[in-house]
Amino acid sequence: MKKLIFLLLCITGIAYGQARQAFPDSIAAHRTEINALTDSTEAFSDTLTQHRTEINNLSAGFTLTGDLSLGDDDKIQLGASNDMYMLHNSGADYNQIISASKRLQLYTVGDYPLDLMTNTNKGWQIDSVGNFWPKSNNTYDIGRSNYYVDSVYVADLKLSGSIHSVDDQFQYFGTDKDFYMRYNNSSDLSTIVAGACEMQIYTTGANVLKLMANTNKGWQVDANGNFTPLADATYDLGSYSTRPDSIYADDLDVTTSIAIGDANITETELEILDGATVTTSELNILDGVTATYDEINALDGITSTVAELNYTDGVTSAIQTQLDAKLAKADVGDSIKAVYQTPVNWVLPNPQTNETHYPINIGDADIDSVKAYIYDGTSVTFNIGVGSGIAASTELLSSDATVSTGAGWTNFTSYLQNDTVTADQMVFLDIKTVVGNVDVISVFIKFKAN
């Protein structure tokens, strides 16, 4: 144990001696480092003074040879009152260049374009002569489908595509918007309107102007001004219910037929007139004719001569009416139907307050029909009766028949209930009442053949 302790003491003494010898060397080395640090501090102070001088002279401009990095929302401010600044807005996550109270200009100096781009190379360019054009042809829009530019003012508009406007919007032309086009969605109607001036639609040169519906159906104006359909004998001018008022033409060339009202005149029928020697006065006789198509066709096939047809020349009223008047008291034969008519100007006594009986000497016959007409007056009530004395004992009409002025010929046939007249009876026209100052009545009684 004593030997071990002695050995440790010896080792410790040796180490201490060595350490005592090294300490002065360490102190000398640290002194050298301290002296060097003092020199460095003096140099840093000189550098700091130099940078301070440079910073104070920034108003004369400076040049960066590297990057300038600022944090989010830190600004680069320009102007004595910080009128312009740039920053990255972290809240909205976009970059801003803001001119606070002055006009902002972005421009290049010299023959260089100004590019306005996104996504590296997509966007627009203002070239050195001021033209504004897209970086790629037919690729980028101005505005979008739900955000429109309010107005565009240009001297000339040259398109390689089409113009498309939304429903119900006007396309105006002229300073005062005198001419416009629009599609009306509610009425499904396209309109082209000239407001305060005439409208011209024309082509130049030898080109035709076409007016078409359903792609290629309609009419054209050719280079010589002729208005012609696009297909032969296919399209109408006007319709059956909607017609032009008048058509003025020098010549009318029809290949099929002409329809006037319900009359349809063919080429063959018109050829009949070819070479006719009738005068204008003779043709004017037809002016005002009210005969129907069927009535005119009743003449087709008539073989009467001119002399025979002239027998009717001068007739001023219906022939049947004149014959009926002349047959007023005709006897009834086995095969003849007789018609009785009271005198045309049969003026009834006025005032007529009692029944008046007008006998008709016909004899044994059956009444076929009865109708009456008032020429003057207000209203007449009558009946047809039969009897053997001076008055009718049996009324043949189921009820009194009344005819009024303005009613025209009134038929009372449906009122007959007993139309047999025996050989010993007479037919009476019984006038029941007369209202008015003067009444002129005409009554037709048609009898059946025995």
ZAGUNU-181552 format. One line per 2 residues: their letters; for each residue x, y, z of C-alpha. Coordinates in nm, 4 decimals. Each point is the difference from the previous one (the first is absolute). Layout:
N
A) X,Y,Z; ...
END
This chain:
450
MK) 0.0000,0.0000,0.0000; 0.2795,0.2470,0.0917
KL) 0.1689,-0.0748,-0.3257; -0.3226,0.0688,-0.1949
IF) -0.0493,0.3341,0.1707; 0.3585,0.0974,-0.0708
LL) -0.0432,-0.0889,-0.3676; -0.3095,0.2197,-0.0361
LC) 0.1779,0.2921,0.1625; 0.2854,-0.0352,-0.2430
IT) -0.2359,0.0008,-0.3023; -0.1879,0.3047,0.1305
GI) 0.3185,0.1931,0.0557; 0.1191,-0.0689,-0.3533
AY) -0.3354,0.1156,-0.1510; -0.0027,0.3169,0.2042
GQ) 0.3431,0.0897,-0.1145; -0.0960,-0.0411,-0.3620
AR) -0.3173,0.2058,0.0425; 0.1881,0.2786,0.1700
QA) 0.2354,0.0175,-0.2914; -0.2941,0.0095,-0.2668
FP) -0.2110,0.2735,0.1654; 0.2282,0.2918,-0.0954
DS) -0.0090,-0.1228,-0.3594; -0.3860,-0.0016,-0.0016
IA) -0.0160,0.3493,0.1412; 0.2298,0.1271,-0.2758
AH) -0.2177,-0.1596,-0.2679; -0.3231,0.1550,0.1359
RT) 0.1683,0.3379,0.0160; 0.0784,-0.0291,-0.3701
EI) -0.3683,-0.0879,-0.0785; -0.1244,0.2965,0.2052
NA) 0.2294,0.2340,-0.1897; -0.1325,-0.1384,-0.3318
LT) -0.3623,0.0433,0.1160; 0.0716,0.3619,0.0834
DS) 0.1298,0.0548,-0.3536; -0.3151,-0.1689,-0.1457
TE) -0.2301,0.2180,0.2094; 0.1716,0.3085,-0.1281
AF) -0.0385,-0.1251,-0.3593; -0.3758,-0.0784,0.0567
SD) -0.0460,0.3492,0.1365; 0.1574,0.1432,-0.3125
TL) -0.2266,-0.2223,-0.2214; -0.3086,0.0998,0.1956
TQ) 0.0878,0.3665,-0.0411; 0.0403,-0.0554,-0.3754
HR) -0.3433,-0.1752,-0.0341; -0.1645,0.2737,0.2032
TE) 0.1406,0.2551,-0.2421; -0.1314,-0.2076,-0.2985
IN) -0.3455,-0.0324,0.1560; -0.0161,0.3733,0.0578
NL) 0.0832,0.0530,-0.3677; -0.2848,-0.2294,-0.1373
SA) -0.1844,0.3059,-0.1332; 0.2592,0.0055,-0.2770
GF) -0.0947,-0.3591,-0.1003; 0.1487,-0.3403,0.0571
TL) 0.0564,-0.3243,-0.1863; -0.0707,-0.3513,0.1291
TG) 0.2134,-0.2799,-0.1301; -0.2049,-0.2679,0.1809
DL) -0.3549,-0.0684,0.1152; -0.2084,0.2181,0.2277
SL) -0.2072,-0.2189,0.2286; -0.2798,0.1354,0.2189
GD) -0.2415,-0.1842,0.2224; -0.3789,-0.0264,-0.0451
DD) -0.1818,0.3338,0.0237; 0.3374,0.1910,0.0015
KI) -0.0082,0.2885,-0.2457; 0.2370,0.1763,-0.2320
QL) -0.1200,0.3566,0.0198; 0.0816,0.2759,-0.2478
GA) -0.0521,0.3733,0.0144; 0.0389,0.2523,0.2757
SN) -0.3514,-0.0805,0.1218; 0.0238,-0.3714,-0.0829
DM) -0.2420,0.0591,-0.2942; 0.0911,-0.3297,-0.1652
YM) 0.0819,-0.3331,0.1543; 0.0301,-0.3702,-0.0786
LH) -0.0617,-0.2964,0.2236; -0.1205,-0.3563,0.0267
NS) -0.3376,0.0042,0.1764; 0.0000,-0.3214,0.2012
GA) -0.3634,0.0414,0.1120; -0.1386,0.0140,-0.3561
DY) 0.2905,-0.2055,-0.1381; 0.0760,0.2276,-0.2911
NQ) 0.2668,0.2505,-0.0987; -0.0741,0.3698,-0.0185
II) 0.1464,0.3046,-0.1728; -0.1933,0.2965,0.1380
SA) 0.0040,0.3658,-0.0937; -0.1634,0.1671,0.2954
SK) -0.0797,0.3456,-0.1344; 0.1562,0.0296,-0.3452
RL) -0.0330,-0.1430,-0.3498; 0.1773,-0.3324,-0.0535
QL) 0.1994,-0.0619,-0.3204; 0.1533,-0.3228,-0.1247
YT) 0.2144,0.0527,-0.3078; 0.3225,-0.0968,-0.1708
VG) 0.2697,0.2298,-0.1363; 0.1053,-0.0385,-0.3592
DY) -0.1189,-0.2559,-0.2566; -0.1127,-0.2599,0.2532
PL) -0.3488,-0.1458,0.0517; -0.1847,-0.0114,0.3306
DL) -0.1246,-0.3507,0.0824; -0.2970,-0.0620,0.2310
MT) 0.0139,-0.3717,0.0675; -0.1023,-0.2786,0.2348
NT) 0.1255,-0.3575,0.0194; 0.3411,0.0940,-0.1507
NK) -0.1056,0.0959,-0.3520; -0.3797,0.0312,-0.0244
GW) -0.1583,0.3354,-0.0450; 0.0304,0.3212,-0.1970
QI) 0.2612,0.2410,-0.1307; 0.0211,0.3689,-0.0802
DS) 0.2575,0.0297,-0.2739; 0.2364,0.2929,-0.0563
VG) -0.2523,0.1808,-0.2278; -0.2865,-0.0339,0.2501
NF) -0.1972,-0.2942,-0.1439; -0.1695,-0.2227,0.2570
WP) -0.0130,-0.3643,-0.1070; -0.0081,-0.3506,0.1491
KS) 0.3174,-0.2104,0.0312; -0.1759,-0.2866,-0.1811
NN) -0.2503,0.0218,-0.2908; -0.3696,-0.0722,0.0722
TY) 0.0757,-0.1216,0.3532; -0.0702,0.2639,0.2667
DI) -0.3269,0.1849,0.0748; -0.0878,0.3549,0.0999
GR) -0.2657,-0.0427,0.2677; -0.1662,-0.3343,0.0668
SN) -0.3386,-0.1700,-0.0172; -0.1344,0.1518,0.3217
YY) 0.2056,0.3240,0.0112; -0.0386,0.2255,-0.3039
VD) 0.1850,0.3115,-0.1070; -0.2479,0.2881,0.0148
SV) 0.0818,0.1728,-0.3309; 0.2677,-0.0329,-0.2671
YV) 0.0754,0.2999,-0.2243; 0.1999,-0.0661,-0.3165
AD) 0.0349,0.1630,-0.3413; -0.0147,-0.3329,-0.1879
LK) -0.0943,-0.3482,0.1160; 0.1510,-0.2846,-0.2020
LS) -0.1041,-0.3524,0.0975; 0.1145,-0.3414,-0.1113
GS) -0.2810,-0.1622,0.2019; -0.3542,0.1007,0.1020
IH) -0.1813,0.2536,0.2192; -0.2064,-0.1572,0.2772
SV) -0.2240,0.1964,0.2357; -0.2192,-0.1379,0.2770
DD) -0.3823,-0.0136,-0.0223; -0.1996,0.3247,-0.0100
QF) 0.3094,0.2223,-0.0427; 0.0163,0.2641,-0.2756
QY) 0.2801,0.0382,-0.2546; -0.0018,0.3717,-0.0855
FG) 0.1421,0.1870,-0.2992; 0.0326,0.3771,-0.0413
TD) 0.0723,0.2799,0.2433; -0.3685,0.0307,0.0915
KD) -0.0553,-0.3798,-0.0082; -0.2299,0.0396,-0.3036
FY) 0.0563,-0.3582,-0.1170; 0.0019,-0.3087,0.2195
MR) -0.0412,-0.3767,0.0076; -0.1322,-0.2171,0.2810
YN) -0.1198,-0.3505,0.0826; -0.3056,0.0146,0.2282
NS) -0.0001,-0.3201,0.2036; -0.3481,0.0435,0.1507
SD) -0.1693,0.0223,-0.3418; 0.2640,-0.2114,-0.1805
LS) 0.0383,0.2753,-0.2599; 0.3042,0.1485,-0.1753
TI) -0.0343,0.3638,-0.1046; 0.1996,0.2443,-0.2164
VA) -0.1256,0.3562,0.0477; 0.0841,0.3309,-0.1718
GA) -0.1225,0.2708,0.2335; 0.0007,0.3469,-0.1581
CE) 0.1270,-0.0732,-0.3510; -0.0636,-0.2238,-0.2994
MQ) 0.1573,-0.3460,-0.0150; 0.1934,-0.1425,-0.2924
IY) 0.0991,-0.3632,-0.0428; 0.2078,-0.0567,-0.3118
TT) 0.2959,-0.1783,-0.1532; 0.2777,0.1416,-0.2153
GA) 0.0976,-0.1179,-0.3440; -0.1877,-0.2884,-0.1628
NV) -0.0835,-0.1746,0.3263; -0.3625,-0.0891,0.0735
LK) -0.1873,0.0888,0.3193; -0.1850,-0.2965,0.1502
LM) -0.2907,0.0132,0.2458; -0.0379,-0.3496,0.1409
AN) -0.1632,-0.2025,0.2751; 0.0691,-0.3575,0.1051
TN) 0.3582,0.0085,-0.1380; -0.0641,0.0401,-0.3736
KG) -0.3687,0.0687,-0.0652; -0.1173,0.3377,-0.1206
WQ) 0.0755,0.2734,-0.2513; 0.2874,0.1945,-0.1516
VD) 0.0729,0.3335,-0.1655; 0.2418,-0.0664,-0.2860
AN) 0.2654,0.2355,-0.1363; -0.2555,0.1499,-0.2443
GN) -0.2534,0.0767,0.2746; -0.2416,-0.2837,-0.0789
FT) -0.1871,-0.1459,0.2989; -0.0252,-0.3754,-0.0528
PL) -0.0632,-0.3145,0.2096; 0.2876,-0.2376,0.0692
AD) -0.1989,-0.2938,-0.1422; -0.2457,-0.0131,-0.2905
AT) -0.3748,-0.0193,0.0793; 0.0711,-0.0665,0.3695
YD) -0.0477,0.3126,0.2151; -0.3098,0.2245,0.0261
LG) -0.0233,0.3786,-0.0040; -0.2517,0.0594,0.2769
SY) -0.2343,-0.2680,0.1343; -0.3697,-0.0897,-0.0223
ST) -0.0795,0.1944,0.3195; 0.2729,0.2697,-0.0201
RP) 0.0291,0.1672,-0.3398; 0.1838,0.3023,-0.1435
DS) -0.2389,0.2908,-0.0574; 0.0914,0.0740,-0.3638
IY) 0.2615,-0.1197,-0.2477; 0.0985,0.2357,-0.2809
AD) 0.1668,-0.1630,-0.2997; 0.0571,0.0706,-0.3678
DL) -0.0551,-0.3619,-0.1062; -0.1515,-0.3001,0.1795
DV) 0.1272,-0.3369,-0.1226; -0.1889,-0.2914,0.1626
TT) 0.0758,-0.3618,-0.0958; -0.2803,-0.1829,0.1858
SI) -0.3107,0.1869,0.1213; -0.1334,0.3193,0.1545
AI) -0.2260,-0.0179,0.3067; -0.2339,0.2978,0.0570
GD) -0.1968,-0.0607,0.3173; -0.1416,-0.3493,-0.0342
AN) 0.0317,0.0067,-0.3785; 0.3016,-0.1822,-0.1470
IT) 0.0771,0.0995,-0.3587; 0.2328,-0.2329,-0.1918
ET) 0.2173,0.0724,-0.2999; -0.2477,-0.1837,-0.2277
EL) -0.2866,0.2134,0.1253; 0.1991,0.3194,-0.0493
EI) 0.0837,-0.1050,-0.3571; -0.3749,0.0233,-0.0760
LD) 0.0330,0.3775,0.0379; 0.2879,0.0100,-0.2455
GA) -0.1242,0.1894,-0.3044; -0.3200,0.1191,0.1712
TV) -0.1418,0.3157,-0.1579; -0.1974,0.1238,0.2998
TT) 0.0454,0.3641,0.0890; 0.0957,0.1447,0.3375
SE) -0.3596,0.1148,0.0483; -0.1283,-0.3498,-0.0678
LN) 0.2447,-0.1534,0.2474; -0.0958,0.2601,0.2603
IL) -0.3510,-0.1458,0.0014; 0.1512,-0.2723,0.2227
DG) 0.1281,0.2582,0.2493; -0.1860,-0.0454,0.3280
VT) -0.1393,-0.3448,-0.0861; -0.0724,-0.1835,0.3271
AT) -0.0569,-0.3452,-0.1468; 0.1911,-0.2811,0.1689
YD) 0.2514,-0.2351,-0.1589; -0.2638,-0.2763,-0.0151
EI) -0.2559,0.2375,-0.1518; 0.2430,0.1091,-0.2706
NA) 0.0875,-0.3636,-0.0697; -0.3712,-0.0629,-0.0600
LD) 0.0525,0.1828,-0.3315; 0.2599,-0.2565,-0.1049
GI) -0.1398,-0.2002,-0.2904; -0.2896,0.2378,-0.0775
TS) -0.0859,-0.0144,-0.3710; -0.2232,0.3073,-0.0106
TV) 0.0684,0.2402,-0.2840; 0.0795,0.3662,0.0481
AE) -0.3531,0.0868,-0.1129; -0.1498,-0.2385,0.2555
LN) 0.2105,0.1380,0.2821; -0.0963,0.3532,-0.1013
YT) -0.3615,-0.0810,0.0941; 0.1058,0.0776,0.3580
DG) 0.1469,0.3351,-0.1000; -0.1699,0.2766,0.1974
VT) -0.1276,-0.2238,0.2820; 0.0198,0.2099,0.3175
SA) -0.1302,-0.2427,0.2640; -0.0187,-0.3729,0.0715
IQ) -0.1963,-0.1741,-0.2778; -0.1579,-0.2437,0.2487
TQ) -0.1320,0.2916,0.2068; -0.1645,0.1491,-0.3067
LD) -0.1498,-0.3381,-0.0959; -0.1333,-0.0537,0.3523
AK) -0.1832,0.3336,-0.0143; -0.1609,-0.0944,-0.3278
LA) -0.1078,-0.3407,0.1381; -0.1708,0.1482,0.3068
KA) -0.3378,-0.1537,-0.0869; 0.1084,-0.2977,-0.2063
DV) -0.2117,-0.3171,0.0291; 0.1590,-0.3091,0.1432
GD) 0.0367,-0.2719,-0.2575; 0.0957,-0.3613,0.0381
SI) 0.3665,0.0703,-0.0692; 0.0342,0.3750,0.0607
KA) 0.1077,0.1563,0.3271; -0.1619,0.3390,0.0447
VY) 0.1306,0.2934,0.2014; -0.2174,0.2759,0.1353
QT) 0.1439,0.3382,0.0930; -0.1881,0.2956,0.1372
PV) 0.0470,0.3169,-0.2062; 0.3485,0.1382,0.0500
NW) -0.1212,0.3421,0.1132; -0.2839,-0.1238,0.2127
VL) -0.0543,0.2825,0.2481; -0.2000,-0.1123,0.2997
PN) -0.2697,0.2280,0.1426; 0.1320,0.2225,0.2778
PQ) -0.0622,-0.0224,0.2843; -0.0752,-0.3715,-0.0217
TN) -0.1582,-0.0892,0.3316; -0.2290,-0.2901,-0.0965
ET) 0.0586,-0.3214,-0.1868; -0.0123,0.0421,-0.3723
HY) -0.0439,-0.2995,-0.2266; 0.1421,-0.0056,-0.3503
PI) -0.1523,-0.2905,-0.1978; 0.2065,-0.1964,-0.2487
NI) -0.2055,-0.1940,-0.2538; 0.2109,-0.3097,-0.0531
GD) -0.2249,-0.2993,0.0440; 0.0916,-0.3537,0.1066
AD) 0.3789,-0.0096,0.0683; 0.2634,-0.0683,0.2649
ID) 0.2207,0.2871,0.1190; 0.3720,-0.0783,-0.0492
SV) 0.1674,0.3029,0.1597; -0.0616,0.3529,0.1304
KA) 0.2366,0.2974,0.0246; -0.0522,0.3729,0.0522
YI) 0.1830,0.3312,-0.0418; -0.0759,0.3554,0.1224
YD) 0.0951,0.2775,-0.2391; -0.1034,0.2921,0.2180
GT) -0.1131,0.0307,0.3596; 0.0963,-0.1556,0.3280
SV) -0.1599,-0.3373,0.0689; -0.2864,-0.2134,-0.1298
TF) -0.1572,-0.3033,0.1652; -0.1999,-0.2331,-0.2256
NI) -0.1220,-0.3561,-0.0531; -0.1155,-0.2160,-0.2907
GV) -0.3420,-0.1562,0.0367; -0.2739,-0.1863,-0.1947
GS) -0.3772,0.0240,0.0172; -0.3232,0.0032,-0.1977
GI) -0.1355,0.3388,0.1018; 0.1433,0.3486,-0.0075
AA) 0.2612,-0.0821,0.2661; 0.2375,-0.2825,0.0722
ST) -0.1368,-0.2594,0.2441; 0.3211,-0.2066,0.0262
EL) 0.3484,0.1474,0.0380; 0.2688,-0.1913,-0.1843
LS) 0.3002,0.1476,0.1860; 0.0597,-0.1477,0.3424
SD) 0.0352,0.3524,0.1437; -0.0236,0.3576,-0.1185
AT) 0.2893,0.0882,-0.2289; 0.1702,0.3339,0.0581
VS) 0.2304,0.1635,-0.2521; 0.1910,0.3229,0.0651
TG) 0.1607,0.2596,-0.2215; 0.3646,-0.0835,-0.0755
AG) -0.0410,-0.3735,0.0549; -0.0103,-0.0723,-0.3752
WT) -0.2010,-0.2910,-0.1328; -0.1094,-0.2073,0.3017
NF) -0.0995,-0.3645,-0.0485; -0.2927,-0.1317,0.2088
TS) -0.0229,-0.3448,-0.1615; 0.0962,-0.1744,0.3245
YL) -0.3153,0.1431,0.1648; -0.2468,-0.1747,-0.2363
QN) -0.2245,-0.2526,0.1730; -0.2947,-0.0577,-0.2374
DT) 0.0609,0.0759,-0.3605; -0.3026,-0.1664,-0.1590
VT) -0.2462,0.2254,-0.1812; -0.3249,-0.1684,-0.1098
AD) -0.1877,0.0862,-0.3157; -0.2620,0.2064,0.1772
QM) 0.2487,0.2062,0.2030; 0.1944,0.3163,-0.0639
VF) 0.3421,0.0997,0.1266; 0.0140,0.3194,0.2043
LD) 0.2945,0.2187,0.0992; -0.1012,0.1196,0.3471
IK) 0.1741,0.3245,0.1047; -0.0183,0.0049,0.3792
TV) 0.1682,0.3221,0.1085; 0.1944,0.2807,-0.1577
VG) 0.2507,0.2128,0.1916; 0.1194,0.3185,-0.1652
NV) -0.1330,0.2648,-0.2319; 0.0295,-0.1815,-0.3328
DV) 0.0614,-0.3681,-0.0707; 0.0572,-0.1500,-0.3418
IS) 0.0120,-0.3804,0.0158; 0.0622,-0.2700,-0.2590
VF) -0.0873,-0.3637,0.0734; 0.0922,-0.3054,-0.2067
IK) -0.2200,-0.3126,0.0296; 0.1279,-0.2922,-0.2034
FK) -0.2432,-0.2873,-0.0684; 0.0759,-0.3624,-0.0668
AN) -0.1230,-0.1692,-0.3157; -0.3035,-0.2263,0.0448
END
